[in-house]
Amino acid sequence: MTPAAVRHDDLVADRLTLLRGTGIVAIGYAVGASVQSAWIYSELVPEWGQVDLWRRLVANGVGVLALVVGLGVLGAHRVQGPVLLTVRLLAAALLMGVLRVAVQVGLGVHAADDTRSLLAETVTGAFIAFVSAGIGVWALVSRRRMRVATRAAERQAVSVELALQALEVEEIRVRRQVAEGLHGTVQQRLLLIDARLAKVEEQVDDAAPGVAQDIAWARAELAASREQDVRQMSRLLYPERLEMGLVPAVRALLGRLPTSIATRLEVGEELRTLDDPSQVGLTVAERLLAVRVVEEAVSNALKNGPPALVEVGLDLVGDELRIVVSNDGNPYVTPAAPDPASGTARLDQRLQLVGGALRVVGRHPTGARLEASLRLGAVPDEP
């Protein structure tokens, strides 16, 4: 929507608020004054009782209509300054007072030569009209303030969302870059060091057996560090097979579990179609967050007692990705006070930022079940 269109909509809404508020209050005054004149004052001033109630209502109704039309024609809703606004309200109020008295004379409510009554009716009508218009202006100002506050809150929310998206994009970029560096540059350097140590080991094997043993130990440590530490750190930063899709990444994660733990992965058909890397489906950021949820559930299962079975369910419900990870390990004990620094709590906060949720419940008779939801389209991807 263009700024001009927004401005036009605001003016239309402001005019409606002013005229509606003024008209409602003025109608209340008009009906009350008519009933008061016909039923109450007729007991004190007998000649007033000769005027029908409908004539007073018509005269006051015309006056209210004149006030509302006058405010609309004068464009009181467009005015920002208090002085000019007051002048326009007075003009519209005076118009109502004069026109109301003219209709009263025409309908025989007052005689044309009754100057005192006509003057009193004009002043009273104009005063009531001014008060009604003032209440309408109050409603208008209140609406403008609410509109400004609402739009400020919307801008702030958009700013926060854009900042979050920028952080997400930067996090994925850094994770991928560091993971590729570990997997490529660091691994290559360790391989070169190992090759050099192998040559040295061949040269000193017969001359210095003790040194050869130390070199062999160093090579074994390098190999273990390269295979476990570097590779594991790379996977933690950027899960294996993530570029191929969520399902391959989760399969790779479950494949690293000990062979003594059985695993089962169930994937809904809609998610399989959406997760096709050849199609525009899940973003890398969405896959990464989903894999982190499965990793956290599997890690908790291993820490709380080695399970015999870990089951992972991935499905698509509407625009939400549902993740369920259950195990048959030790009984789950709900903590008395959740630890905000735990991985599960941090994941829950991260999911809430994108309209998701996470919870952990116990299974019967033993084990735990993690349930998470992720609203698709809320997690930004790399540009």
VOGU-3710 file (C-alpha; in Angstrom, 3 decimals, decimal comma):
1> mtpaavrhdd> 0,000/0,000/0,000  1,418/3,394/-0,997  1,861/6,281/1,497  -0,768/8,304/-0,363  -3,275/5,468/-0,006  -2,469/5,142/3,672  -2,953/8,865/4,164  -6,318/8,775/2,382  -7,495/5,856/4,516  -6,461/7,702/7,659
11> lvadrltllr> -8,414/10,801/6,638  -11,505/8,761/5,871  -11,270/7,015/9,235  -10,665/10,331/11,046  -13,682/11,940/9,419  -15,861/8,970/10,276  -14,675/9,027/13,894  -15,303/12,767/14,292  -18,704/12,819/12,629  -19,925/9,635/14,269
21> gtgivaigya> -18,813/10,681/17,751  -20,278/14,170/17,358  -23,522/12,876/15,887  -24,115/10,308/18,639  -23,607/12,849/21,420  -25,658/15,516/19,654  -28,545/13,103/19,043  -28,554/12,268/22,731  -28,774/15,949/23,599  -31,457/16,519/20,968
31> vgasvqsawi> -33,753/13,727/22,113  -33,272/14,606/25,763  -34,009/18,281/25,176  -37,141/17,471/23,164  -38,550/15,118/25,803  -37,659/17,555/28,551  -39,431/20,443/26,811  -42,555/18,434/25,949  -43,098/16,521/29,201  -41,461/18,447/31,986
41> yselvpewgq> -41,398/22,108/31,108  -45,004/21,968/29,889  -46,060/21,700/33,524  -44,230/24,938/34,345  -44,921/26,802/31,084  -48,397/25,714/29,871  -48,035/27,265/26,414  -45,101/24,922/25,658  -47,343/21,910/26,070  -49,240/22,952/22,929
51> vdlwrrlvan> -46,246/22,007/20,730  -46,112/18,383/19,597  -43,060/16,324/20,505  -42,399/15,351/16,897  -41,908/19,003/15,919  -39,213/19,449/18,525  -37,588/16,190/17,457  -37,598/17,231/13,792  -36,111/20,643/14,593  -33,390/19,153/16,778
61> gvgvlalvvg> -32,720/16,384/14,245  -32,218/18,926/11,479  -29,851/20,784/13,785  -27,802/17,627/14,427  -27,670/16,927/10,700  -26,514/20,488/10,073  -23,757/20,088/12,656  -22,466/16,838/11,163  -22,623/18,142/7,584  -20,989/21,388/8,643
71> lgvlgahrvq> -18,072/19,600/10,269  -17,647/17,448/7,167  -17,800/20,376/4,738  -15,400/22,471/6,830  -12,968/19,538/6,954  -12,512/19,688/10,709  -10,927/16,212/10,657  -8,057/17,545/8,521  -7,102/20,351/10,906  -4,133/19,787/13,220
81> gpvlltvrll> -3,800/23,157/14,987  -6,057/23,804/18,041  -6,897/27,416/17,105  -8,081/26,702/13,590  -9,919/23,602/14,807  -11,748/25,635/17,457  -12,788/28,193/14,826  -14,257/25,492/12,618  -16,077/23,866/15,518  -17,590/27,235/16,465
91> aaallmgvlr> -18,682/27,813/12,866  -20,366/24,413/12,671  -21,990/24,932/16,087  -23,327/28,334/15,107  -24,702/26,830/11,891  -26,554/24,223/13,903  -27,933/26,801/16,339  -29,246/29,089/13,592  -30,692/26,337/11,395  -32,323/24,634/14,375
101> vavqvglgvh> -34,080/27,856/15,382  -35,178/28,467/11,787  -36,794/25,041/11,639  -38,442/25,627/15,025  -39,993/28,837/13,722  -41,112/27,100/10,548  -42,777/24,267/12,532  -44,399/26,652/15,013  -42,353/25,675/18,017  -41,539/29,355/18,626
111> aaddtrslla> -43,066/32,536/17,247  -40,980/34,537/14,811  -41,316/37,705/16,942  -40,248/35,971/20,193  -36,752/37,424/20,115  -35,717/36,359/23,606  -36,723/32,725/23,102  -35,095/32,586/19,678  -31,843/34,058/21,021  -31,853/31,677/23,965
121> etvtgafiaf> -32,504/28,695/21,698  -29,718/29,797/19,321  -27,131/30,198/22,089  -28,188/26,966/23,813  -28,167/24,982/20,563  -24,771/26,373/19,543  -23,323/25,542/22,977  -24,655/21,982/22,890  -23,326/21,608/19,339  -19,886/22,859/20,390
131> vsagigvwal> -19,760/20,443/23,337  -20,843/17,545/21,107  -18,241/18,461/18,508  -15,623/18,735/21,255  -16,382/15,189/22,370  -16,117/14,084/18,758  -12,711/15,767/18,504  -11,627/13,997/21,690  -12,566/10,680/20,070  -10,661/11,720/16,951
141> vsrrrmrvat> -7,515/12,641/18,901  -7,684/9,410/20,883  -7,925/7,412/17,687  -4,963/9,252/16,173  -2,837/8,538/19,244  -3,799/4,876/19,174  -2,943/4,728/15,481  0,467/6,296/16,049  1,196/3,942/18,944  0,055/0,897/16,947
151> raaerqavsv> 2,189/1,801/13,946  5,191/2,481/16,161  4,761/-0,970/17,702  4,431/-2,499/14,227  7,613/-0,757/13,050  9,447/-1,971/16,127  8,214/-5,519/15,550  9,360/-5,366/11,929  12,754/-4,029/13,020  13,149/-6,874/15,496
161> elalqaleve> 12,118/-9,403/12,857  14,573/-7,987/10,318  17,348/-8,018/12,916  16,515/-11,628/13,754  16,579/-12,570/10,091  19,968/-10,906/9,662  21,332/-12,819/12,656  19,949/-16,082/11,285  21,553/-15,521/7,911  24,879/-14,577/9,487
171> eirvrrqvae> 24,779/-17,582/11,843  24,245/-20,017/8,982  26,992/-18,376/6,925  29,505/-18,544/9,795  28,527/-22,108/10,690  28,987/-23,270/7,113  32,259/-21,397/6,674  33,786/-22,718/9,900  32,539/-26,262/9,228  34,027/-26,217/5,734
181> glhgtvqqrl> 37,264/-24,842/7,154  37,481/-27,601/9,734  36,573/-30,294/7,251  38,862/-28,982/4,547  41,789/-26,829/5,679  42,325/-28,296/9,149  41,880/-31,873/7,949  44,343/-31,279/5,123  46,954/-29,810/7,451  46,618/-32,735/9,826
191> llidarlakv> 47,033/-35,155/6,922  50,211/-33,338/5,800  51,605/-33,489/9,328  50,793/-37,189/9,511  52,548/-37,819/6,199  55,654/-35,993/7,368  55,689/-37,915/10,644  55,396/-41,178/8,682  58,591/-40,343/6,764  60,392/-39,453/9,980
201> eeqvddaapg> 59,159/-42,684/11,567  60,631/-44,741/8,711  63,997/-43,016/9,095  64,340/-43,458/12,860  62,653/-46,867/13,174  65,853/-48,888/13,433  68,147/-46,243/14,902  65,930/-45,050/17,730  63,094/-47,423/18,640  61,899/-45,194/21,494
211> vaqdiawara> 61,539/-42,192/19,220  59,698/-44,320/16,663  57,205/-45,352/19,311  56,621/-41,718/20,291  56,062/-40,790/16,674  53,627/-43,679/16,229  51,720/-42,527/19,298  51,590/-38,952/17,967  50,292/-40,205/14,606  47,586/-42,253/16,341
221> elaasreqdv> 46,504/-39,222/18,374  46,422/-37,073/15,257  44,291/-39,654/13,469  41,890/-39,894/16,399  41,651/-36,117/16,662  41,099/-35,805/12,921  38,449/-38,502/12,842  36,623/-37,651/16,059  37,256/-34,111/17,278  37,519/-32,228/13,987
231> rqmsrllype> 34,845/-34,221/12,193  32,487/-34,087/15,184  32,985/-30,351/15,586  32,286/-29,878/11,889  29,051/-31,845/12,189  27,973/-29,859/15,239  28,455/-26,602/13,389  26,823/-27,756/10,177  25,115/-31,164/10,131  26,174/-33,709/7,578
241> rlemglvpav> 24,016/-33,978/4,407  22,025/-30,892/5,342  22,290/-29,590/1,776  20,636/-32,797/0,561  17,567/-32,283/2,729  16,195/-32,648/6,236  15,516/-36,378/6,002  19,067/-37,282/4,824  20,548/-35,092/7,578  18,433/-36,801/10,260
251> rallgrlpts> 19,334/-40,245/8,842  23,015/-39,334/9,035  22,548/-38,191/12,624  20,823/-41,432/13,660  23,449/-43,443/11,790  26,142/-42,187/14,160  24,448/-43,737/17,203  25,939/-46,910/18,697  24,801/-50,105/17,006  23,300/-51,267/20,310
261> iatrlevgee> 20,587/-48,589/19,927  17,878/-49,295/17,383  16,510/-46,318/15,446  13,319/-45,703/13,522  12,527/-42,727/11,298  8,999/-42,035/10,044  8,421/-39,227/7,550  5,067/-37,989/6,234  4,520/-38,045/2,479  3,864/-34,300/2,269
271> lrtlddpsqv> 7,147/-33,586/4,033  9,039/-35,950/1,717  7,735/-34,001/-1,256  8,545/-30,651/0,332  12,018/-31,806/1,412  13,044/-32,619/-2,159  16,234/-30,545/-2,697  15,357/-30,125/-6,379  12,215/-28,226/-5,400  11,680/-24,958/-3,548
281> gltvaerlla> 10,812/-26,497/-0,196  12,433/-26,301/3,200  15,093/-23,635/3,581  18,550/-24,439/4,918  17,732/-22,491/8,096  14,573/-24,522/8,672  16,433/-27,792/8,138  19,223/-26,710/10,483  16,800/-25,800/13,271  14,883/-29,060/12,855
291> vrvveeavsn> 18,081/-31,120/12,984  19,117/-29,239/16,136  15,854/-30,317/17,768  16,496/-33,977/16,896  20,118/-33,677/18,104  19,018/-32,247/21,434  16,474/-35,039/21,953  18,991/-37,750/21,067  21,678/-36,208/23,289  19,279/-36,069/26,244
301> alkngppalv> 18,312/-39,700/25,647  21,967/-40,766/25,743  22,725/-38,706/28,856  19,693/-39,833/30,848  20,251/-43,521/30,262  21,128/-45,489/27,133  17,830/-46,372/25,417  17,259/-49,474/23,376  15,172/-47,625/20,788  15,034/-44,053/19,498
311> evgldlvgde> 12,102/-43,121/17,260  11,911/-39,930/15,206  8,743/-38,717/13,502  8,719/-35,863/10,983  5,485/-34,644/9,466  3,880/-31,608/7,915  0,615/-30,286/9,389  -0,621/-27,207/7,541  2,273/-24,755/7,535  3,953/-26,359/10,544
321> lrivvsndgn> 6,718/-28,933/10,687  6,031/-31,359/13,539  8,978/-33,163/15,143  8,529/-36,011/17,636  11,509/-37,843/19,166  10,844/-40,593/21,716  13,037/-43,095/23,519  12,588/-45,994/25,959  15,457/-45,059/28,285  15,257/-44,228/31,980
331> pyvtpaapdp> 12,006/-42,727/33,334  11,749/-39,016/32,679  11,587/-36,799/35,755  10,099/-33,355/35,197  12,485/-30,762/36,701  11,085/-28,668/39,540  12,617/-25,504/38,046  13,575/-25,528/34,352  17,173/-24,524/33,670  17,131/-21,520/31,296
341> asgtarldqr> 20,720/-22,289/30,289  19,974/-25,838/29,148  20,015/-26,751/25,488  16,332/-27,677/25,560  15,342/-24,313/27,074  17,414/-22,420/24,505  15,860/-24,401/21,667  12,391/-23,674/23,055  13,153/-19,946/23,095  14,507/-20,135/19,560
351> lqlvggalrv> 11,386/-21,923/18,323  9,104/-19,423/20,052  10,772/-16,596/18,122  9,545/-18,161/14,882  6,098/-19,140/16,125  6,996/-22,653/17,244  7,079/-24,524/20,528  8,850/-27,370/22,291  8,008/-29,595/25,223  9,327/-32,770/26,840
361> vgrhptgarl> 7,022/-35,293/28,524  7,495/-38,691/30,108  6,477/-41,916/28,400  4,742/-44,869/30,005  6,199/-46,973/31,428  9,638/-45,479/30,820  11,494/-43,077/28,572  10,796/-39,577/27,314  9,117/-37,893/24,370  10,119/-34,550/22,845
371> easlrlgavp> 7,503/-32,738/20,763  8,337/-29,642/18,740  6,653/-27,554/16,077  8,245/-25,163/13,605  6,198/-22,739/11,520  7,542/-22,859/7,983  8,311/-19,584/6,301  9,184/-17,884/9,616  12,868/-18,877/9,631  14,842/-16,745/7,139
381> dep> 17,232/-18,362/4,722  20,410/-17,078/3,189  19,901/-14,556/0,403
//
